[in-house]
Amino acid sequence: MSAAERTDVELRCETCGNRYESTFVVEKDGRRHRFDSFECAIHALAPTCPRCEVRVVGHGVQVDDRIYCSSHCARESEPAGAALETHT
C-alpha cells in the first residue's frame, strides 16, 4: 500500500502528531500504538522511575509494582531488606 492510499490515522504518530509514511505499530496490553520514532514510543510507553523520574528504557529494577531505573534508585527509595527484582 502506498503512502497515498494509507489513511491519516495510519500515518500519524500518536505522541507528537507528526504525519510520516514510515510509522510503526507497537502492541502493548492488547492495545495498538502508532509512532514515527523510538523517542515517541519511549515517551508514551516506558515506565518512569518513581525516584528520579527518568524513563526506564533498559532493564529496570522492580519492587512490587514500582519499576526503578537502577538498583541505586530502588535502594534509596525502598525500606532496607526489600526484595529487588532486576529485569534482564
SVG drawing of the C-alpha trace seen along z (x, -y; Angstrom):
<svg xmlns="http://www.w3.org/2000/svg" viewBox="-8 -17 31 28">
<polyline fill="none" stroke="black" stroke-width="0.4" points="0.0,0.0 1.4,-3.4 1.5,-6.3 -1.2,-8.0 -3.5,-5.0 -3.0,-5.0 -5.3,-7.0 -4.2,-9.9 -4.6,-7.8 -2.2,-5.2 0.4,-7.8 0.1,-9.9 2.3,-9.4 0.1,-9.3 2.7,-11.1 3.8,-14.1 1.1,-14.1 3.7,-14.0 2.4,-12.7 5.1,-10.3 4.8,-7.5 7.2,-5.2 5.2,-4.9 5.4,-1.6 3.0,0.1 3.7,1.3 1.2,3.6 1.1,3.5 -1.5,4.8 -3.8,5.6 -3.7,2.0 -2.1,0.9 0.0,-2.3 1.5,-4.0 4.7,-6.1 7.1,-7.8 10.2,-7.3 11.5,-5.2 11.8,-8.5 8.0,-8.9 7.3,-5.3 9.6,-5.6 7.8,-8.8 4.4,-7.1 5.1,-3.6 8.2,-3.4 7.7,-3.5 9.0,-6.4 11.4,-5.9 9.5,-7.0 12.6,-8.4 14.4,-10.3 11.6,-10.5 13.7,-9.3 12.2,-6.9 13.2,-3.3 14.4,-2.3 16.7,0.6 16.5,3.2 14.7,1.8 14.6,2.9 11.2,3.8 9.9,3.7 6.2,4.7 4.5,2.6 7.2,-0.1 9.9,0.0 13.1,-1.9 15.8,-2.9 18.6,-1.4 19.3,0.5 20.7,-2.7 17.3,-4.4 15.5,-1.3 17.7,-1.1 17.4,-4.8 13.6,-4.6 12.7,-1.3 13.0,-0.1 16.0,1.9 15.6,5.6 13.1,5.0 13.3,7.7 14.8,6.0 14.0,7.9 16.2,7.0 14.7,7.4 17.1,8.8"/>
</svg>
